[in-house]
Amino acid sequence: MFKLCACAGPAGSSLLNSYEIERRGSALRNTNYARGFAESVGNFIPEPGLEAEDASGADLRNVAGAYLEDHARREFNIPGITFGAR
């Protein structure tokens, strides 16, 4: 078992008040960034024939896969957002 904190008791109300100043800007930035990506993934409109079991369907699936892979990389590979705020 481990100790979460070596505190001398509950924190005062000033600690809670500091969260607004310290974290709100980062939280809003991160939430808006995530919302933008969540909304933009729906912008991809697959071409008719995507499910065809032929070379044309395979090509369309490759295009869709490349788009979605790029989207996911841009969404989740963002050091300034993923690794926190400073």
Buried (B, 14 or more C-beta within 10 A) or exposed (E): EEEEEEEEEEEEEEEEEEEEEEEEEBEEEBEEBBEEBEEEEEEEEEEEEBEEEEEEBEBBBEBBEEBEEEBEEEBEEBEEBEEEEE
